[in-house]
Amino acid sequence: MSFFYVYASQIYFKYPKFYILKKYDLNMRSQSLLEKKVLKGSVSKPQILRIIISGLLILAVILIYELTKPEKSTYFSDSYSKEILSGETIYDMSSFRLLCGPGSSAKTNEYGFKIINAFKQLGYFFAGPCGEKLNIHSENNIGIILLNAYQRDNGLSESNYVNKKILQKLDTQIKKSEKRDNLFAKEFRCYNTIKDAPPNDASKNHRAFLLNLAMNAFPENLRIKNEECTNPQLWGITSCDEGSSSGKYWLGYDSNCNVITSDIVNLPYDDYTLTNTIIHEYAHILDGKIDTSDFYNISFYTSDKVSVDGWDFYKVRIDMNNNEQVKQNFFSYAEGWTNPNYPSYRTAYEDFAVSVEMYVTNGIVFRDYIKNKLPLQKKYKWIKENIFNGKEFNTGDKNYKSYISDLSTNGLGMIGIVSAGGMTELRPEYKWDYNLK
């Protein structure tokens, strides 16, 4: 870019003539002639002022342009994205073969995976994408299902294609997300333990932002300490999903944090799931740092315990075959597991972790659901007073009863019982607002 600029470090005005004693550059062919005129005093003061004002105006125009031109995201700075953004090409999402049924052949090095991970960074839930709530056209391609949902949300025509208009919208939204991520990411105390992101996925800073968001839900005195960053309970989640046997946030790493080109069988963890998971796992760590015996004692006889292979099993206070009693005491998955030699004894670890997870991520639901459930009321009160110092969370969907009244998957076309964390992902708007307040 050509700049009109003036170098003038010393200007002396001596009436009726004035002299410029330092060289200046007007970036014009007539520079030397004008310079001579200035030095001879044949250029008037008003003319010099006009030249300076003109230069300042041009600089102002340049500055305004730089400040107002659309900012581009780092995420879409690759060469193929640039071709789409310039209108040179479009991407056909149907070529990304991640399907609802059998026959998937999608891989992590495909551009469609990059687009899906852009949706992930905007809060889209990845649970049950093939269900009728999201898949309103009975489409078989998961990439197209998510693309169409994004197009509807942003007033764009639905199609199978990622074109210039769509990618410009995505790019602007991801840039906004990147600004937020970069602002808060390094507040996460274990930031340096996080690996750099694999290709086509959310950045290290985005992952750190989510982990920090989860950790900041806890009081300052209970948040993770630097020496806990390598705790095996957290390491896999904070670093790169190392050793994960279930879901992953970054699919482009193997279990030892090596970058790979991987076949995609299922969608990765979405932003909410990663955040929810760190809350759950950190609750397990807190369980070992503070005295939770009074919490355990609400649904278990803590005085009646057996230990097997390092695991503690407690006698349950209720009949686990009575569904109503179970609902009075536990959210799903919170009932723990048994040992075949002691069928009436269960672990209490998950009861605490799931209840804390529910307290933070679905506070509105928790408070409403427990109105006629005394044991769960006691658990809510214990967590409120002993973990969060009276702080409560306005999280979750107040209209949850319209689609998940008993916190199970009955009639929802999904598998199993919905855990406390998974409940949020069943919300009709299928997007998370990143609210943990």
C-alpha positions as CSV (number, residue, x, y, z in Angstrom):
1,M,0.0,0.0,0.0
2,S,1.4,3.4,-1.0
3,F,1.4,5.9,1.9
4,F,1.5,9.6,1.6
5,Y,3.8,10.7,4.4
6,V,5.8,13.6,5.6
7,Y,9.0,13.6,7.6
8,A,9.5,17.0,9.3
9,S,11.1,16.8,12.6
10,Q,12.2,20.4,12.8
11,I,10.1,23.2,11.2
12,Y,11.1,26.8,11.8
13,F,8.8,29.6,10.9
14,K,10.7,32.9,10.5
15,Y,8.5,35.7,9.4
16,P,8.0,36.4,6.5
17,K,9.8,33.2,5.4
18,F,10.1,29.8,6.9
19,Y,12.5,26.9,6.4
20,I,12.3,23.1,6.7
21,L,15.7,22.0,7.9
22,K,15.0,18.2,7.8
23,K,14.4,16.2,4.7
24,Y,10.8,15.3,4.1
25,D,9.3,12.8,1.6
26,L,6.0,13.5,-0.2
27,N,6.2,10.3,-2.3
28,M,5.8,12.4,-5.5
29,R,7.9,12.8,-8.6
30,S,8.2,16.5,-8.0
31,Q,9.8,16.0,-4.6
32,S,13.2,17.4,-5.4
33,L,11.7,20.5,-7.1
34,L,9.3,21.1,-4.3
35,E,12.1,20.6,-1.8
36,K,14.1,23.3,-3.4
37,K,11.2,25.6,-3.4
38,V,10.6,25.0,0.3
39,L,14.2,25.6,1.1
40,K,14.2,28.7,-0.9
41,G,11.1,29.9,0.9
42,S,9.0,30.1,-2.4
43,V,6.3,27.8,-1.0
44,S,3.9,29.7,1.2
45,K,2.8,28.7,4.7
46,P,-0.8,28.0,3.6
47,Q,0.5,25.6,0.9
48,I,2.6,23.7,3.3
49,L,-0.4,23.4,5.7
50,R,-2.6,22.1,2.9
51,I,0.0,19.5,2.1
52,I,0.2,18.4,5.7
53,I,-3.6,18.3,6.1
54,S,-4.0,16.3,2.9
55,G,-1.5,13.8,4.2
56,L,-3.2,13.5,7.5
57,L,-6.6,13.0,5.7
58,I,-5.1,10.2,3.7
59,L,-3.6,8.6,6.8
60,A,-7.0,9.0,8.5
61,V,-8.7,7.2,5.6
62,I,-6.2,4.4,5.8
63,L,-6.6,4.1,9.5
64,I,-10.4,3.9,9.3
65,Y,-10.1,1.2,6.6
66,E,-7.7,-0.8,8.8
67,L,-10.0,-0.5,11.8
68,T,-13.3,-1.3,10.0
69,K,-12.2,-4.0,7.5
70,P,-13.7,-7.4,8.3
71,E,-11.3,-9.4,10.6
72,K,-10.5,-12.9,9.5
73,S,-10.3,-15.8,11.9
74,T,-7.1,-17.8,12.4
75,Y,-9.2,-21.0,12.1
76,F,-10.1,-20.3,8.5
77,S,-6.7,-19.0,7.4
78,D,-5.9,-22.2,5.4
79,S,-5.6,-22.0,1.7
80,Y,-8.8,-23.9,0.9
81,S,-10.8,-21.7,3.1
82,K,-9.3,-18.7,1.4
83,E,-10.4,-20.0,-1.9
84,I,-14.0,-20.4,-0.7
85,L,-13.9,-16.9,0.9
86,S,-12.7,-15.4,-2.3
87,G,-15.5,-17.1,-4.3
88,E,-13.2,-19.3,-6.2
89,T,-14.7,-22.6,-5.1
90,I,-17.4,-24.1,-2.9
91,Y,-17.3,-27.2,-0.7
92,D,-19.9,-30.0,-1.1
93,M,-20.7,-31.3,2.4
94,S,-22.1,-34.5,1.0
95,S,-18.6,-35.6,0.2
96,F,-17.9,-35.8,3.9
97,R,-19.4,-39.3,4.6
98,L,-20.3,-39.3,8.3
99,L,-23.6,-41.0,8.2
100,C,-26.5,-41.7,10.5
101,G,-26.5,-45.4,9.5
102,P,-23.8,-47.8,8.4
103,G,-21.3,-47.0,5.6
104,S,-19.5,-43.9,7.1
105,S,-16.1,-43.2,5.6
106,A,-15.3,-39.8,6.9
107,K,-11.8,-38.9,8.1
108,T,-10.3,-36.1,10.3
109,N,-8.2,-34.7,7.4
110,E,-11.3,-33.8,5.4
111,Y,-12.5,-30.2,5.1
112,G,-16.0,-31.3,6.2
113,F,-14.5,-32.2,9.6
114,K,-13.2,-28.6,9.9
115,I,-16.7,-27.2,9.2
116,I,-18.2,-29.5,11.8
117,N,-15.7,-28.4,14.4
118,A,-16.5,-24.8,13.6
119,F,-20.1,-25.5,14.6
120,K,-18.7,-27.1,17.7
121,Q,-17.0,-23.9,18.7
122,L,-20.3,-22.0,18.3
123,G,-22.1,-24.1,21.0
124,Y,-23.9,-26.7,18.8
125,F,-24.8,-29.9,20.6
126,F,-23.6,-33.1,19.0
127,A,-25.9,-35.5,20.9
128,G,-28.4,-37.3,18.7
129,P,-27.9,-35.3,15.5
130,C,-29.9,-37.8,13.5
131,G,-33.0,-37.4,15.7
132,E,-36.1,-35.6,14.4
133,K,-35.4,-32.6,16.6
134,L,-32.4,-31.6,14.5
135,N,-32.8,-33.7,11.4
136,I,-36.0,-32.2,10.1
137,H,-35.4,-33.4,6.6
138,S,-34.6,-37.0,7.5
139,E,-31.2,-36.6,6.0
140,N,-28.6,-39.4,6.4
141,N,-25.5,-37.3,6.2
142,I,-24.6,-35.8,9.7
143,G,-22.5,-33.0,8.1
144,I,-25.4,-31.8,6.1
145,I,-27.8,-32.1,9.1
146,L,-25.5,-29.7,11.1
147,L,-24.9,-27.4,8.1
148,N,-28.6,-27.1,7.5
149,A,-29.2,-26.3,11.1
150,Y,-26.6,-23.6,11.0
151,Q,-28.1,-22.2,7.7
152,R,-31.6,-22.0,9.3
153,D,-30.2,-20.3,12.4
154,N,-28.5,-17.6,10.3
155,G,-31.2,-17.0,7.8
156,L,-29.3,-18.7,5.0
157,S,-30.8,-20.9,2.3
158,E,-30.4,-24.6,3.1
159,S,-28.2,-26.6,0.8
160,N,-25.4,-29.1,0.9
161,Y,-22.8,-26.5,0.1
162,V,-20.4,-24.3,2.0
163,N,-20.0,-21.2,-0.2
164,K,-18.5,-17.8,0.2
165,K,-21.6,-16.3,2.0
166,I,-21.8,-19.2,4.5
167,L,-18.1,-19.2,5.2
168,Q,-17.9,-15.5,5.6
169,K,-20.6,-15.7,8.3
170,L,-18.9,-18.6,10.0
171,D,-15.5,-16.9,9.8
172,T,-16.9,-13.7,11.5
173,Q,-18.5,-15.8,14.3
174,I,-15.3,-17.9,14.9
175,K,-13.2,-14.7,15.0
176,K,-15.4,-13.4,17.8
177,S,-15.0,-16.7,19.6
178,E,-11.2,-16.5,19.1
179,K,-11.1,-13.1,20.7
180,R,-12.9,-14.4,23.8
181,D,-10.7,-17.5,23.9
182,N,-7.5,-15.5,23.6
183,L,-8.6,-13.2,26.4
184,F,-9.3,-15.9,29.0
185,A,-7.4,-19.1,27.9
186,K,-4.2,-18.5,29.8
187,E,-6.1,-17.9,33.1
188,F,-6.5,-21.7,33.2
189,R,-3.9,-22.8,35.6
190,C,-3.0,-26.0,33.7
191,Y,-2.7,-24.1,30.3
192,N,0.8,-25.3,29.7
193,T,-0.2,-29.0,30.0
194,I,-2.6,-28.7,27.1
195,K,-1.3,-29.9,23.8
196,D,-1.5,-27.8,20.6
197,A,-4.7,-28.6,18.6
198,P,-4.5,-31.2,15.8
199,P,-5.4,-30.1,12.3
200,N,-9.0,-29.1,11.5
201,D,-10.0,-28.7,15.1
202,A,-10.7,-26.1,17.8
203,S,-7.6,-24.4,19.0
204,K,-5.6,-25.0,22.3
205,N,-6.9,-21.6,23.5
206,H,-10.5,-22.6,22.8
207,R,-10.1,-25.8,24.8
208,A,-8.4,-23.8,27.6
209,F,-11.3,-21.4,27.6
210,L,-13.7,-24.2,28.2
211,L,-11.7,-25.8,30.9
212,N,-11.2,-22.4,32.6
213,L,-15.0,-21.7,32.4
214,A,-15.6,-25.0,34.2
215,M,-13.0,-24.4,36.8
216,N,-14.2,-20.9,37.5
217,A,-17.6,-22.3,38.5
218,F,-16.0,-23.4,41.8
219,P,-15.0,-21.1,44.6
220,E,-11.4,-19.8,44.4
221,N,-10.2,-21.8,47.3
222,L,-11.4,-25.1,45.8
223,R,-10.1,-24.6,42.2
224,I,-7.4,-26.7,40.8
225,K,-3.9,-26.1,42.1
226,N,-0.8,-26.1,39.9
227,E,0.4,-29.3,41.4
228,E,-2.8,-31.0,40.4
229,C,-2.5,-30.4,36.7
230,T,-1.0,-33.8,36.1
231,N,-3.6,-35.6,38.3
232,P,-4.6,-38.8,36.3
233,Q,-8.2,-37.9,36.9
234,L,-7.8,-34.7,34.9
235,W,-4.8,-35.3,32.7
236,G,-6.5,-36.9,29.8
237,I,-9.2,-34.2,29.7
238,T,-6.8,-31.2,30.0
239,S,-4.1,-32.4,27.7
240,C,-5.5,-34.0,24.6
241,D,-8.0,-36.7,25.6
242,E,-5.1,-39.0,26.4
243,G,-6.1,-42.4,27.3
244,S,-9.8,-41.7,26.7
245,S,-11.8,-44.9,26.2
246,S,-15.1,-43.2,25.6
247,G,-15.5,-39.8,23.9
248,K,-12.9,-37.3,22.7
249,Y,-12.9,-33.6,22.0
250,W,-10.0,-33.8,19.6
251,L,-10.3,-36.8,17.3
252,G,-7.1,-36.0,15.4
253,Y,-5.0,-37.4,18.3
254,D,-4.5,-41.0,19.2
255,S,-4.6,-42.2,22.8
256,N,-0.9,-41.1,23.3
257,C,-1.4,-37.6,21.9
258,N,0.1,-38.3,18.5
259,V,-1.5,-36.6,15.5
260,I,-3.2,-39.1,13.2
261,T,-5.6,-39.2,10.3
262,S,-8.4,-41.0,12.0
263,D,-11.6,-42.6,10.7
264,I,-14.6,-40.8,12.3
265,V,-17.2,-43.2,13.7
266,N,-19.0,-40.7,16.0
267,L,-19.0,-37.0,16.4
268,P,-16.5,-35.6,18.9
269,Y,-17.4,-34.2,22.3
270,D,-19.1,-30.8,21.8
271,D,-18.1,-27.8,23.9
272,Y,-20.8,-28.4,26.5
273,T,-19.8,-32.0,27.0
274,L,-16.1,-31.2,27.5
275,T,-17.0,-28.5,30.0
276,N,-19.5,-30.8,31.8
277,T,-16.9,-33.6,31.9
278,I,-14.2,-31.5,33.5
279,I,-16.8,-30.4,36.2
280,H,-17.7,-34.0,36.8
281,E,-14.1,-35.3,37.0
282,Y,-12.9,-32.4,39.2
283,A,-15.8,-33.2,41.6
284,H,-14.1,-36.6,42.0
285,I,-10.9,-34.9,43.0
286,L,-12.8,-32.7,45.5
287,D,-14.3,-35.8,46.9
288,G,-10.9,-36.9,47.9
289,K,-9.9,-33.5,49.3
290,I,-12.9,-32.6,51.5
291,D,-15.0,-34.6,53.9
292,T,-18.1,-35.8,52.0
293,S,-19.2,-38.5,54.5
294,D,-22.3,-36.5,55.4
295,F,-23.3,-36.3,51.7
296,Y,-22.7,-40.0,51.3
297,N,-24.8,-40.7,54.3
298,I,-28.0,-39.3,52.7
299,S,-28.5,-42.4,50.5
300,F,-25.9,-44.8,51.9
301,Y,-25.1,-46.3,55.3
302,T,-21.6,-45.0,55.6
303,S,-21.0,-47.1,58.7
304,D,-21.6,-50.3,56.6
305,K,-18.8,-50.4,54.1
306,V,-16.8,-53.1,52.2
307,S,-13.7,-52.4,50.3
308,V,-12.7,-54.4,47.2
309,D,-9.6,-53.8,45.1
310,G,-9.3,-50.2,46.4
311,W,-13.0,-49.4,45.8
312,D,-15.4,-48.6,48.7
313,F,-18.9,-50.0,48.5
314,Y,-21.7,-48.9,50.9
315,K,-25.0,-50.4,51.9
316,V,-27.7,-48.6,50.1
317,R,-30.6,-47.1,52.2
318,I,-33.3,-47.9,49.6
319,D,-34.6,-50.7,47.5
320,M,-32.8,-50.2,44.2
321,N,-35.6,-52.2,42.4
322,N,-38.1,-49.6,43.4
323,N,-38.1,-47.0,40.7
324,E,-39.8,-44.3,42.8
325,Q,-37.3,-44.7,45.6
326,V,-34.4,-44.5,43.1
327,K,-35.8,-41.3,41.6
328,Q,-36.1,-39.8,45.1
329,N,-32.4,-40.4,45.7
330,F,-30.4,-40.4,42.5
331,F,-29.9,-38.7,39.2
332,S,-29.1,-41.3,36.5
333,Y,-25.6,-42.7,36.7
334,A,-25.3,-41.4,40.3
335,E,-26.4,-44.7,41.7
336,G,-22.9,-46.0,41.2
337,W,-21.9,-49.6,40.6
338,T,-22.0,-52.9,42.5
339,N,-19.7,-55.7,43.2
340,P,-21.1,-59.2,42.3
341,N,-20.1,-60.5,45.8
342,Y,-22.0,-57.6,47.5
343,P,-25.1,-56.9,45.4
344,S,-26.8,-54.7,48.0
345,Y,-23.7,-52.4,48.2
346,R,-22.8,-49.7,45.8
347,T,-20.1,-47.1,45.3
348,A,-21.0,-43.5,46.3
349,Y,-18.4,-41.7,44.2
350,E,-20.7,-41.0,41.2
351,D,-23.5,-39.8,43.4
352,F,-21.4,-36.9,44.6
353,A,-19.8,-36.2,41.1
354,V,-23.1,-36.3,39.2
355,S,-24.9,-34.2,41.9
356,V,-22.2,-31.5,41.7
357,E,-22.3,-31.6,37.9
358,M,-26.0,-31.2,38.0
359,Y,-25.8,-28.4,40.5
360,V,-23.5,-26.4,38.2
361,T,-24.8,-27.2,34.7
362,N,-28.5,-27.5,35.4
363,G,-29.3,-25.5,38.5
364,I,-32.7,-24.5,37.4
365,V,-33.7,-28.1,36.7
366,F,-32.2,-29.4,39.9
367,R,-34.1,-27.0,42.1
368,D,-37.4,-27.8,40.3
369,Y,-37.0,-31.5,40.1
370,I,-36.3,-32.0,43.8
371,K,-39.5,-30.2,45.1
372,N,-41.1,-33.5,46.2
373,K,-37.8,-35.5,46.6
374,L,-36.4,-35.1,50.2
375,P,-33.1,-37.0,49.7
376,L,-32.2,-34.9,46.6
377,Q,-33.2,-31.8,48.5
378,K,-30.7,-32.7,51.2
379,K,-28.0,-33.3,48.6
380,Y,-28.7,-29.9,46.9
381,K,-28.5,-28.1,50.3
382,W,-25.3,-29.9,51.3
383,I,-23.5,-29.0,48.0
384,K,-24.8,-25.4,48.2
385,E,-23.5,-24.9,51.7
386,N,-20.3,-27.0,51.7
387,I,-19.0,-26.5,48.2
388,F,-20.4,-23.3,46.8
389,N,-20.8,-21.2,49.9
390,G,-24.4,-20.4,49.1
391,K,-23.9,-19.7,45.4
392,E,-26.6,-21.1,43.1
393,F,-26.6,-21.4,39.3
394,N,-29.2,-20.3,36.8
395,T,-28.3,-22.9,34.3
396,G,-30.3,-25.5,32.3
397,D,-33.7,-25.2,30.7
398,K,-36.7,-24.2,32.8
399,N,-39.0,-25.8,30.2
400,Y,-37.3,-29.2,30.6
401,K,-40.5,-31.0,31.6
402,S,-41.9,-30.5,28.1
403,Y,-39.4,-33.1,26.7
404,I,-37.7,-34.9,29.7
405,S,-40.1,-34.7,32.7
406,D,-38.7,-37.8,34.4
407,L,-35.1,-37.2,33.3
408,S,-35.1,-40.4,31.2
409,T,-35.1,-41.0,27.5
410,N,-38.7,-42.3,27.4
411,G,-40.1,-41.3,24.0
412,L,-37.0,-39.4,22.9
413,G,-35.7,-42.1,20.6
414,M,-32.3,-42.2,22.3
415,I,-30.5,-44.9,24.2
416,G,-30.4,-45.5,27.9
417,I,-31.1,-43.1,30.7
418,V,-30.0,-39.5,30.3
419,S,-27.3,-38.6,32.8
420,A,-27.4,-35.2,34.4
421,G,-24.9,-33.8,32.0
422,G,-26.5,-35.2,28.9
423,M,-29.9,-33.6,29.8
424,T,-28.9,-30.1,28.6
425,E,-28.1,-31.5,25.1
426,L,-31.7,-32.5,24.7
427,R,-32.9,-28.9,24.7
428,P,-35.0,-28.1,21.6
429,E,-32.7,-25.2,20.5
430,Y,-29.7,-27.7,20.3
431,K,-27.3,-24.9,21.2
432,W,-25.4,-24.0,24.4
433,D,-25.1,-20.5,25.6
434,Y,-21.9,-21.0,27.6
435,N,-23.7,-19.9,30.7
436,L,-22.3,-21.3,34.0
437,K,-23.6,-18.5,36.3
